[in-house]
Structure formats: structure tokens, C-alpha cells
């Protein structure tokens, strides 16, 4: 099953995903990590982070490395527990602009896996 939402429309997203993205975009590590399972796995830029402490360290580093803005481009629901959100990042990182896919897996009401890739 695939349900799509339109750009700018986050109403079809589960609360945990919506709150995580808002906190991530605002560089609020505590609020972002509150949406994660204790055994969460995040894969970003070829690196894997396991558990909330490792993910919090990654979030803090990612927030301070570059300055960028994000634009929500859309989302897809693949199953009741799997969602992909596409966001455009523009900033002072190499290349200056990239569309990233945030592939979320939920366990209950929290995020258990997140894979971020172009």
C-alpha cells in the first residue's frame, strides 16, 4: 500500500514522525530523541548509529556541522509502520542543495529505525 501526501502536508504522518521532524529541524535533540525506541537504529551518510545515546550524539553533531534550511516536499505511507518523508535541504554543505528521503519504521508509537539517503 502506498498513500501519498502533497508537498507541505504532514497531516497523514504519524505523530512520532511529525514531532521528530519538527524537533530535528529545530535542532532540539531532547525532543527528537523522545520519539525514539531505546534500541533505535539510524543510518545516515553511510554510518549506523544504534541506541538513543549514539543517535543523540549524531543529532548534536549534525546540527552544528552546517547551516541549512529544510523544505518538506512530501511523504508516502508504505504500510502501517513504514513511511518515507522527502525534504529538501539547502545550506552551506558541499553541493548546497539535496533532496533527502527519511525512511521511518515505527514500533508502536515510536521510531525504531530511520534511514536517511538521497
Steps between C-alpha positions, in 0.01 A plus 500: 500500500627846415319816605649831394461843649548828326799730558465681830233259629620307805150411627525139374817438700497324837548733795844360584631570149351848490639589845842350418532699176396823672753444780774393258446808284509720811816324628316392816681176585297427816165532322622296201637219715173483697341356185748210476496145635790418737651266238455738205728472197578800278693475175628827352781573257615138507530487878281304741407625847341260749319598818378836624839625635673440163212662311501802733872547435437477125215753525719746692787463250273528195341816640833675550685389187314711240238770478200403289127537452256220426190490283249218529438362149266211574451164663392146423345236721625156403329303778352577842852524649715624207512853362733698274526877531685702237657830600717745310801631690668822387808632675875539527583129463678364188261525206274747683172321423380142535169317515513239776267208567438428867382136518328442834401172662278515806470263790181586682487875542875563459764495229712184501695556177586797282700485179594832339621496140478700177 
